[in-house]
Amino acid sequence: MPQTQGRREHTGLTAVANLLWVVLSLAVVVSGALSPTGVGAVWIVLQSLTVGGFAALQYVGLQRM
């Protein structure tokens, strides 16, 4: 089914993009590249954990397709 394959590829690309977001977000906090405030650093970490959760759910969904 070509339609299912397209959805699978799109979901895979989205999951990879989300993982990239997580890695880069944590790199910003660790390196201090953007000099976030304490609250900003916490926000970035919490946001990256949330996006990482989405990536994990997308991976699980891919396994079930």
N, CA, C and O atoms as a Maestro MAE file, in Angstrom:
{
 s_m_m2io_version
 :::
 2.0.0
}

f_m_ct {
 s_m_title
 :::
 protein
 m_atom[260] {
  # First column is atom index #
  i_m_mmod_type
  r_m_x_coord
  r_m_y_coord
  r_m_z_coord
  i_m_residue_number
  s_m_chain_name
  s_m_pdb_residue_name
  s_m_pdb_atom_name
  i_m_atomic_number
  :::
  1 25 0.840 -1.190 0.000 1 A "MET " " N  " 7
  2 3 0.000 0.000 0.000 1 A "MET " " CA " 6
  3 2 0.881 1.247 0.000 1 A "MET " " C  " 6
  4 15 1.527 1.543 1.005 1 A "MET " " O  " 8
  5 25 0.915 1.965 -1.086 2 A "PRO " " N  " 7
  6 3 1.776 3.152 -1.174 2 A "PRO " " CA " 6
  7 2 1.419 4.226 -0.162 2 A "PRO " " C  " 6
  8 15 2.301 4.927 0.334 2 A "PRO " " O  " 8
  9 25 0.138 4.363 0.151 3 A "GLN " " N  " 7
  10 3 -0.269 5.411 1.088 3 A "GLN " " CA " 6
  11 2 0.307 5.141 2.480 3 A "GLN " " C  " 6
  12 15 0.766 6.065 3.151 3 A "GLN " " O  " 8
  13 25 0.285 3.886 2.913 4 A "THR " " N  " 7
  14 3 0.848 3.535 4.214 4 A "THR " " CA " 6
  15 2 2.349 3.776 4.229 4 A "THR " " C  " 6
  16 15 2.892 4.251 5.227 4 A "THR " " O  " 8
  17 25 3.026 3.452 3.128 5 A "GLN " " N  " 7
  18 3 4.473 3.670 3.050 5 A "GLN " " CA " 6
  19 2 4.799 5.157 3.173 5 A "GLN " " C  " 6
  20 15 5.759 5.526 3.849 5 A "GLN " " O  " 8
  21 25 4.012 6.009 2.528 6 A "GLY " " N  " 7
  22 3 4.227 7.450 2.625 6 A "GLY " " CA " 6
  23 2 4.050 7.958 4.036 6 A "GLY " " C  " 6
  24 15 4.825 8.792 4.505 6 A "GLY " " O  " 8
  25 25 3.043 7.465 4.708 7 A "ARG " " N  " 7
  26 3 2.816 7.864 6.103 7 A "ARG " " CA " 6
  27 2 3.963 7.400 6.987 7 A "ARG " " C  " 6
  28 15 4.406 8.119 7.882 7 A "ARG " " O  " 8
  29 25 4.429 6.203 6.726 8 A "ARG " " N  " 7
  30 3 5.540 5.649 7.510 8 A "ARG " " CA " 6
  31 2 6.794 6.498 7.331 8 A "ARG " " C  " 6
  32 15 7.472 6.822 8.306 8 A "ARG " " O  " 8
  33 25 7.099 6.856 6.095 9 A "GLU " " N  " 7
  34 3 8.276 7.687 5.836 9 A "GLU " " CA " 6
  35 2 8.141 9.054 6.491 9 A "GLU " " C  " 6
  36 15 9.093 9.563 7.083 9 A "GLU " " O  " 8
  37 25 6.955 9.645 6.385 10 A "HIS " " N  " 7
  38 3 6.721 10.967 6.989 10 A "HIS " " CA " 6
  39 2 6.881 10.888 8.508 10 A "HIS " " C  " 6
  40 15 7.511 11.755 9.115 10 A "HIS " " O  " 8
  41 25 6.316 9.858 9.112 11 A "THR " " N  " 7
  42 3 6.433 9.702 10.562 11 A "THR " " CA " 6
  43 2 7.877 9.476 10.970 11 A "THR " " C  " 6
  44 15 8.320 9.979 12.002 11 A "THR " " O  " 8
  45 25 8.616 8.720 10.163 12 A "GLY " " N  " 7
  46 3 10.026 8.487 10.462 12 A "GLY " " CA " 6
  47 2 10.837 9.765 10.387 12 A "GLY " " C  " 6
  48 15 11.688 10.019 11.239 12 A "GLY " " O  " 8
  49 25 10.573 10.570 9.367 13 A "LEU " " N  " 7
  50 3 11.284 11.846 9.243 13 A "LEU " " CA " 6
  51 2 10.939 12.786 10.391 13 A "LEU " " C  " 6
  52 15 11.800 13.505 10.898 13 A "LEU " " O  " 8
  53 25 9.689 12.774 10.792 14 A "THR " " N  " 7
  54 3 9.268 13.618 11.916 14 A "THR " " CA " 6
  55 2 9.944 13.173 13.207 14 A "THR " " C  " 6
  56 15 10.381 14.007 14.000 14 A "THR " " O  " 8
  57 25 10.030 11.873 13.419 15 A "ALA " " N  " 7
  58 3 10.689 11.357 14.621 15 A "ALA " " CA " 6
  59 2 12.171 11.750 14.637 15 A "ALA " " C  " 6
  60 15 12.699 12.136 15.680 15 A "ALA " " O  " 8
  61 25 12.834 11.654 13.494 16 A "VAL " " N  " 7
  62 3 14.251 12.036 13.407 16 A "VAL " " CA " 6
  63 2 14.411 13.533 13.669 16 A "VAL " " C  " 6
  64 15 15.333 13.950 14.370 16 A "VAL " " O  " 8
  65 25 13.514 14.338 13.104 17 A "ALA " " N  " 7
  66 3 13.573 15.785 13.338 17 A "ALA " " CA " 6
  67 2 13.366 16.099 14.816 17 A "ALA " " C  " 6
  68 15 14.024 16.986 15.361 17 A "ALA " " O  " 8
  69 25 12.464 15.384 15.458 18 A "ASN " " N  " 7
  70 3 12.238 15.596 16.890 18 A "ASN " " CA " 6
  71 2 13.470 15.219 17.705 18 A "ASN " " C  " 6
  72 15 13.828 15.920 18.652 18 A "ASN " " O  " 8
  73 25 14.116 14.123 17.346 19 A "LEU " " N  " 7
  74 3 15.336 13.739 18.058 19 A "LEU " " CA " 6
  75 2 16.443 14.774 17.856 19 A "LEU " " C  " 6
  76 15 17.193 15.080 18.783 19 A "LEU " " O  " 8
  77 25 16.538 15.301 16.654 20 A "LEU " " N  " 7
  78 3 17.516 16.353 16.386 20 A "LEU " " CA " 6
  79 2 17.225 17.584 17.244 20 A "LEU " " C  " 6
  80 15 18.142 18.214 17.771 20 A "LEU " " O  " 8
  81 25 15.940 17.919 17.377 21 A "TRP " " N  " 7
  82 3 15.523 19.047 18.224 21 A "TRP " " CA " 6
  83 2 15.992 18.824 19.659 21 A "TRP " " C  " 6
  84 15 16.511 19.741 20.297 21 A "TRP " " O  " 8
  85 25 15.810 17.615 20.160 22 A "VAL " " N  " 7
  86 3 16.209 17.295 21.537 22 A "VAL " " CA " 6
  87 2 17.712 17.469 21.709 22 A "VAL " " C  " 6
  88 15 18.163 18.114 22.655 22 A "VAL " " O  " 8
  89 25 18.478 16.898 20.802 23 A "VAL " " N  " 7
  90 3 19.942 16.965 20.902 23 A "VAL " " CA " 6
  91 2 20.422 18.415 20.847 23 A "VAL " " C  " 6
  92 15 21.244 18.835 21.661 23 A "VAL " " O  " 8
  93 25 19.905 19.172 19.887 24 A "LEU " " N  " 7
  94 3 20.350 20.563 19.762 24 A "LEU " " CA " 6
  95 2 19.896 21.421 20.938 24 A "LEU " " C  " 6
  96 15 20.629 22.307 21.376 24 A "LEU " " O  " 8
  97 25 18.703 21.168 21.449 25 A "SER " " N  " 7
  98 3 18.227 21.929 22.607 25 A "SER " " CA " 6
  99 2 19.116 21.688 23.823 25 A "SER " " C  " 6
  100 15 19.494 22.626 24.526 25 A "SER " " O  " 8
  101 25 19.443 20.420 24.061 26 A "LEU " " N  " 7
  102 3 20.303 20.110 25.202 26 A "LEU " " CA " 6
  103 2 21.718 20.642 24.988 26 A "LEU " " C  " 6
  104 15 22.383 21.040 25.944 26 A "LEU " " O  " 8
  105 25 22.177 20.650 23.742 27 A "ALA " " N  " 7
  106 3 23.501 21.209 23.442 27 A "ALA " " CA " 6
  107 2 23.538 22.699 23.750 27 A "ALA " " C  " 6
  108 15 24.548 23.210 24.234 27 A "ALA " " O  " 8
  109 25 22.439 23.399 23.471 28 A "VAL " " N  " 7
  110 3 22.369 24.831 23.775 28 A "VAL " " CA " 6
  111 2 22.475 25.064 25.275 28 A "VAL " " C  " 6
  112 15 23.170 25.977 25.720 28 A "VAL " " O  " 8
  113 25 21.783 24.236 26.051 29 A "VAL " " N  " 7
  114 3 21.814 24.413 27.512 29 A "VAL " " CA " 6
  115 2 23.202 24.090 28.056 29 A "VAL " " C  " 6
  116 15 23.750 24.846 28.858 29 A "VAL " " O  " 8
  117 25 23.767 22.971 27.621 30 A "VAL " " N  " 7
  118 3 25.067 22.539 28.146 30 A "VAL " " CA " 6
  119 2 26.171 23.517 27.754 30 A "VAL " " C  " 6
  120 15 27.032 23.850 28.569 30 A "VAL " " O  " 8
  121 25 26.143 23.972 26.511 31 A "SER " " N  " 7
  122 3 27.211 24.855 26.044 31 A "SER " " CA " 6
  123 2 27.021 26.303 26.490 31 A "SER " " C  " 6
  124 15 27.981 27.072 26.526 31 A "SER " " O  " 8
  125 25 25.791 26.676 26.830 32 A "GLY " " N  " 7
  126 3 25.511 28.060 27.197 32 A "GLY " " CA " 6
  127 2 25.610 28.996 26.006 32 A "GLY " " C  " 6
  128 15 25.826 30.197 26.168 32 A "GLY " " O  " 8
  129 25 25.452 28.440 24.798 33 A "ALA " " N  " 7
  130 3 25.630 29.218 23.566 33 A "ALA " " CA " 6
  131 2 24.708 30.427 23.503 33 A "ALA " " C  " 6
  132 15 25.115 31.489 23.033 33 A "ALA " " O  " 8
  133 25 23.500 30.284 23.959 34 A "LEU " " N  " 7
  134 3 22.550 31.396 23.904 34 A "LEU " " CA " 6
  135 2 22.399 32.093 25.254 34 A "LEU " " C  " 6
  136 15 21.588 33.009 25.392 34 A "LEU " " O  " 8
  137 25 23.161 31.671 26.229 35 A "SER " " N  " 7
  138 3 23.131 32.245 27.584 35 A "SER " " CA " 6
  139 2 21.713 32.363 28.140 35 A "SER " " C  " 6
  140 15 21.283 33.458 28.501 35 A "SER " " O  " 8
  141 25 20.971 31.229 28.214 36 A "PRO " " N  " 7
  142 3 19.625 31.317 28.776 36 A "PRO " " CA " 6
  143 2 19.679 31.582 30.283 36 A "PRO " " C  " 6
  144 15 20.640 31.213 30.957 36 A "PRO " " O  " 8
  145 25 18.652 32.214 30.784 37 A "THR " " N  " 7
  146 3 18.543 32.394 32.230 37 A "THR " " CA " 6
  147 2 18.291 31.026 32.861 37 A "THR " " C  " 6
  148 15 18.126 30.031 32.156 37 A "THR " " O  " 8
  149 25 18.264 30.982 34.181 38 A "GLY " " N  " 7
  150 3 17.982 29.724 34.869 38 A "GLY " " CA " 6
  151 2 16.625 29.170 34.485 38 A "GLY " " C  " 6
  152 15 16.484 27.978 34.208 38 A "GLY " " O  " 8
  153 25 15.624 30.047 34.470 39 A "VAL " " N  " 7
  154 3 14.274 29.629 34.082 39 A "VAL " " CA " 6
  155 2 14.263 29.187 32.615 39 A "VAL " " C  " 6
  156 15 13.610 28.206 32.263 39 A "VAL " " O  " 8
  157 25 14.984 29.910 31.773 40 A "GLY " " N  " 7
  158 3 15.062 29.552 30.359 40 A "GLY " " CA " 6
  159 2 15.707 28.193 30.157 40 A "GLY " " C  " 6
  160 15 15.260 27.408 29.320 40 A "GLY " " O  " 8
  161 25 16.757 27.910 30.917 41 A "ALA " " N  " 7
  162 3 17.436 26.619 30.808 41 A "ALA " " CA " 6
  163 2 16.510 25.485 31.231 41 A "ALA " " C  " 6
  164 15 16.466 24.437 30.586 41 A "ALA " " O  " 8
  165 25 15.775 25.698 32.313 42 A "VAL " " N  " 7
  166 3 14.806 24.682 32.763 42 A "VAL " " CA " 6
  167 2 13.737 24.478 31.701 42 A "VAL " " C  " 6
  168 15 13.366 23.343 31.403 42 A "VAL " " O  " 8
  169 25 13.240 25.571 31.126 43 A "TRP " " N  " 7
  170 3 12.220 25.479 30.088 43 A "TRP " " CA " 6
  171 2 12.733 24.684 28.882 43 A "TRP " " C  " 6
  172 15 12.016 23.844 28.340 43 A "TRP " " O  " 8
  173 25 13.968 24.950 28.468 44 A "ILE " " N  " 7
  174 3 14.537 24.247 27.323 44 A "ILE " " CA " 6
  175 2 14.642 22.756 27.612 44 A "ILE " " C  " 6
  176 15 14.319 21.934 26.753 44 A "ILE " " O  " 8
  177 25 15.087 22.400 28.808 45 A "VAL " " N  " 7
  178 3 15.214 20.989 29.171 45 A "VAL " " CA " 6
  179 2 13.839 20.325 29.202 45 A "VAL " " C  " 6
  180 15 13.673 19.229 28.665 45 A "VAL " " O  " 8
  181 25 12.849 20.976 29.825 46 A "LEU " " N  " 7
  182 3 11.502 20.392 29.879 46 A "LEU " " CA " 6
  183 2 10.900 20.248 28.485 46 A "LEU " " C  " 6
  184 15 10.249 19.249 28.181 46 A "LEU " " O  " 8
  185 25 11.121 21.245 27.650 47 A "GLN " " N  " 7
  186 3 10.608 21.180 26.284 47 A "GLN " " CA " 6
  187 2 11.283 20.040 25.514 47 A "GLN " " C  " 6
  188 15 10.621 19.320 24.767 47 A "GLN " " O  " 8
  189 25 12.582 19.876 25.692 48 A "SER " " N  " 7
  190 3 13.272 18.806 24.970 48 A "SER " " CA " 6
  191 2 12.820 17.429 25.466 48 A "SER " " C  " 6
  192 15 12.740 16.489 24.675 48 A "SER " " O  " 8
  193 25 12.525 17.300 26.750 49 A "LEU " " N  " 7
  194 3 12.002 16.033 27.256 49 A "LEU " " CA " 6
  195 2 10.624 15.729 26.663 49 A "LEU " " C  " 6
  196 15 10.321 14.580 26.342 49 A "LEU " " O  " 8
  197 25 9.805 16.753 26.522 50 A "THR " " N  " 7
  198 3 8.485 16.576 25.921 50 A "THR " " CA " 6
  199 2 8.614 16.152 24.460 50 A "THR " " C  " 6
  200 15 7.948 15.214 24.022 50 A "THR " " O  " 8
  201 25 9.457 16.832 23.718 51 A "VAL " " N  " 7
  202 3 9.661 16.494 22.309 51 A "VAL " " CA " 6
  203 2 10.272 15.093 22.190 51 A "VAL " " C  " 6
  204 15 9.932 14.344 21.274 51 A "VAL " " O  " 8
  205 25 11.158 14.746 23.099 52 A "GLY " " N  " 7
  206 3 11.719 13.392 23.116 52 A "GLY " " CA " 6
  207 2 10.648 12.343 23.360 52 A "GLY " " C  " 6
  208 15 10.698 11.251 22.794 52 A "GLY " " O  " 8
  209 25 9.676 12.679 24.207 53 A "GLY " " N  " 7
  210 3 8.544 11.774 24.428 53 A "GLY " " CA " 6
  211 2 7.728 11.583 23.164 53 A "GLY " " C  " 6
  212 15 7.295 10.472 22.856 53 A "GLY " " O  " 8
  213 25 7.520 12.666 22.436 54 A "PHE " " N  " 7
  214 3 6.808 12.555 21.156 54 A "PHE " " CA " 6
  215 2 7.581 11.663 20.189 54 A "PHE " " C  " 6
  216 15 6.987 10.835 19.499 54 A "PHE " " O  " 8
  217 25 8.896 11.827 20.138 55 A "ALA " " N  " 7
  218 3 9.718 11.008 19.240 55 A "ALA " " CA " 6
  219 2 9.611 9.529 19.623 55 A "ALA " " C  " 6
  220 15 9.540 8.661 18.753 55 A "ALA " " O  " 8
  221 25 9.600 9.253 20.914 56 A "ALA " " N  " 7
  222 3 9.467 7.862 21.362 56 A "ALA " " CA " 6
  223 2 8.112 7.286 20.954 56 A "ALA " " C  " 6
  224 15 8.030 6.141 20.511 56 A "ALA " " O  " 8
  225 25 7.062 8.070 21.101 57 A "LEU " " N  " 7
  226 3 5.734 7.610 20.692 57 A "LEU " " CA " 6
  227 2 5.667 7.390 19.180 57 A "LEU " " C  " 6
  228 15 5.029 6.446 18.713 57 A "LEU " " O  " 8
  229 25 6.323 8.260 18.425 58 A "GLN " " N  " 7
  230 3 6.350 8.082 16.979 58 A "GLN " " CA " 6
  231 2 7.103 6.812 16.607 58 A "GLN " " C  " 6
  232 15 6.704 6.102 15.685 58 A "GLN " " O  " 8
  233 25 8.171 6.528 17.309 59 A "TYR " " N  " 7
  234 3 8.921 5.292 17.054 59 A "TYR " " CA " 6
  235 2 8.055 4.071 17.333 59 A "TYR " " C  " 6
  236 15 8.030 3.126 16.544 59 A "TYR " " O  " 8
  237 25 7.353 4.094 18.448 60 A "VAL " " N  " 7
  238 3 6.454 2.984 18.781 60 A "VAL " " CA " 6
  239 2 5.387 2.827 17.700 60 A "VAL " " C  " 6
  240 15 5.067 1.711 17.292 60 A "VAL " " O  " 8
  241 25 4.844 3.948 17.243 61 A "GLY " " N  " 7
  242 3 3.848 3.901 16.189 61 A "GLY " " CA " 6
  243 2 4.403 3.312 14.901 61 A "GLY " " C  " 6
  244 15 3.710 2.571 14.204 61 A "GLY " " O  " 8
  245 25 5.639 3.637 14.586 62 A "LEU " " N  " 7
  246 3 6.278 3.078 13.388 62 A "LEU " " CA " 6
  247 2 6.432 1.565 13.494 62 A "LEU " " C  " 6
  248 15 6.284 0.850 12.503 62 A "LEU " " O  " 8
  249 25 6.723 1.088 14.677 63 A "GLN " " N  " 7
  250 3 6.888 -0.357 14.875 63 A "GLN " " CA " 6
  251 2 5.564 -1.089 14.681 63 A "GLN " " C  " 6
  252 15 5.540 -2.255 14.287 63 A "GLN " " O  " 8
  253 25 4.478 -0.402 14.957 64 A "ARG " " N  " 7
  254 3 3.152 -1.026 14.839 64 A "ARG " " CA " 6
  255 2 2.582 -0.940 13.434 64 A "ARG " " C  " 6
  256 15 1.602 -1.621 13.131 64 A "ARG " " O  " 8
  257 25 3.168 -0.123 12.568 65 A "MET " " N  " 7
  258 3 2.646 0.032 11.205 65 A "MET " " CA " 6
  259 2 3.058 -1.141 10.348 65 A "MET " " C  " 6
  260 15 2.715 -1.194 9.167 65 A "MET " " O  " 8
  :::
 }
 m_bond[259] {
  # First column is bond index #
  i_m_from
  i_m_to
  i_m_order
  :::
  1 1 2 1
  2 2 3 1
  3 3 4 2
  4 3 5 1
  5 5 6 1
  6 6 7 1
  7 7 8 2
  8 7 9 1
  9 9 10 1
  10 10 11 1
  11 11 12 2
  12 11 13 1
  13 13 14 1
  14 14 15 1
  15 15 16 2
  16 15 17 1
  17 17 18 1
  18 18 19 1
  19 19 20 2
  20 19 21 1
  21 21 22 1
  22 22 23 1
  23 23 24 2
  24 23 25 1
  25 25 26 1
  26 26 27 1
  27 27 28 2
  28 27 29 1
  29 29 30 1
  30 30 31 1
  31 31 32 2
  32 31 33 1
  33 33 34 1
  34 34 35 1
  35 35 36 2
  36 35 37 1
  37 37 38 1
  38 38 39 1
  39 39 40 2
  40 39 41 1
  41 41 42 1
  42 42 43 1
  43 43 44 2
  44 43 45 1
  45 45 46 1
  46 46 47 1
  47 47 48 2
  48 47 49 1
  49 49 50 1
  50 50 51 1
  51 51 52 2
  52 51 53 1
  53 53 54 1
  54 54 55 1
  55 55 56 2
  56 55 57 1
  57 57 58 1
  58 58 59 1
  59 59 60 2
  60 59 61 1
  61 61 62 1
  62 62 63 1
  63 63 64 2
  64 63 65 1
  65 65 66 1
  66 66 67 1
  67 67 68 2
  68 67 69 1
  69 69 70 1
  70 70 71 1
  71 71 72 2
  72 71 73 1
  73 73 74 1
  74 74 75 1
  75 75 76 2
  76 75 77 1
  77 77 78 1
  78 78 79 1
  79 79 80 2
  80 79 81 1
  81 81 82 1
  82 82 83 1
  83 83 84 2
  84 83 85 1
  85 85 86 1
  86 86 87 1
  87 87 88 2
  88 87 89 1
  89 89 90 1
  90 90 91 1
  91 91 92 2
  92 91 93 1
  93 93 94 1
  94 94 95 1
  95 95 96 2
  96 95 97 1
  97 97 98 1
  98 98 99 1
  99 99 100 2
  100 99 101 1
  101 101 102 1
  102 102 103 1
  103 103 104 2
  104 103 105 1
  105 105 106 1
  106 106 107 1
  107 107 108 2
  108 107 109 1
  109 109 110 1
  110 110 111 1
  111 111 112 2
  112 111 113 1
  113 113 114 1
  114 114 115 1
  115 115 116 2
  116 115 117 1
  117 117 118 1
  118 118 119 1
  119 119 120 2
  120 119 121 1
  121 121 122 1
  122 122 123 1
  123 123 124 2
  124 123 125 1
  125 125 126 1
  126 126 127 1
  127 127 128 2
  128 127 129 1
  129 129 130 1
  130 130 131 1
  131 131 132 2
  132 131 133 1
  133 133 134 1
  134 134 135 1
  135 135 136 2
  136 135 137 1
  137 137 138 1
  138 138 139 1
  139 139 140 2
  140 139 141 1
  141 141 142 1
  142 142 143 1
  143 143 144 2
  144 143 145 1
  145 145 146 1
  146 146 147 1
  147 147 148 2
  148 147 149 1
  149 149 150 1
  150 150 151 1
  151 151 152 2
  152 151 153 1
  153 153 154 1
  154 154 155 1
  155 155 156 2
  156 155 157 1
  157 157 158 1
  158 158 159 1
  159 159 160 2
  160 159 161 1
  161 161 162 1
  162 162 163 1
  163 163 164 2
  164 163 165 1
  165 165 166 1
  166 166 167 1
  167 167 168 2
  168 167 169 1
  169 169 170 1
  170 170 171 1
  171 171 172 2
  172 171 173 1
  173 173 174 1
  174 174 175 1
  175 175 176 2
  176 175 177 1
  177 177 178 1
  178 178 179 1
  179 179 180 2
  180 179 181 1
  181 181 182 1
  182 182 183 1
  183 183 184 2
  184 183 185 1
  185 185 186 1
  186 186 187 1
  187 187 188 2
  188 187 189 1
  189 189 190 1
  190 190 191 1
  191 191 192 2
  192 191 193 1
  193 193 194 1
  194 194 195 1
  195 195 196 2
  196 195 197 1
  197 197 198 1
  198 198 199 1
  199 199 200 2
  200 199 201 1
  201 201 202 1
  202 202 203 1
  203 203 204 2
  204 203 205 1
  205 205 206 1
  206 206 207 1
  207 207 208 2
  208 207 209 1
  209 209 210 1
  210 210 211 1
  211 211 212 2
  212 211 213 1
  213 213 214 1
  214 214 215 1
  215 215 216 2
  216 215 217 1
  217 217 218 1
  218 218 219 1
  219 219 220 2
  220 219 221 1
  221 221 222 1
  222 222 223 1
  223 223 224 2
  224 223 225 1
  225 225 226 1
  226 226 227 1
  227 227 228 2
  228 227 229 1
  229 229 230 1
  230 230 231 1
  231 231 232 2
  232 231 233 1
  233 233 234 1
  234 234 235 1
  235 235 236 2
  236 235 237 1
  237 237 238 1
  238 238 239 1
  239 239 240 2
  240 239 241 1
  241 241 242 1
  242 242 243 1
  243 243 244 2
  244 243 245 1
  245 245 246 1
  246 246 247 1
  247 247 248 2
  248 247 249 1
  249 249 250 1
  250 250 251 1
  251 251 252 2
  252 251 253 1
  253 253 254 1
  254 254 255 1
  255 255 256 2
  256 255 257 1
  257 257 258 1
  258 258 259 1
  259 259 260 2
  :::
 }
}
